[in-house]
Amino acid sequence: NDKRSPFAHSRPLDLALNRWSFYLIGIALGLATVCGPLFFSSGSLNLTWAVSNLQLFLIAVLVSPLLEEWFFRGWLWLRIEQTNWPRHESSPLRTNFSKNIGLTSTNIIVTIAFAIMHLVFRDPLTALMVVLPSIYLGCVRTSWGAWFPGFTLHAFWNFLWFSSPISHF
């Protein structure tokens, strides 16, 4: 009778499939978030804005995600993990399921910091809108053990968002 979690990794291939499944689901979520409303509104991606504002577009799509992911899910993430805080066995986040999908205390703390940064530099709605994607990027960070895959997803999501007509940028 095997009582291991269905998310437990018994072989390196299982771990690789889990990593890629998180990554591919992230791509699908980004496409659904932007392309779903486009489908129902008969709109299209607004690449003319990107071309006419190329410098601003590159900052929004490449530079910001690179710096954000390096700082939040790279540097800050490691600093939190090195402190061994909070690692209480009684924590509601310490379940096998939450650990296996990457919903850790570190992920929650980094997400709060990420949302606060967006609140300071943007607005309350933007800060609220980044909470779920930030948690997801933290799960990707946990599954890959590195911040760079989250950067590529973050950049892809920003590309879709800033080139869509629903963007308020």
Disulfide bonds with the S-S distance in Angstrom:
none
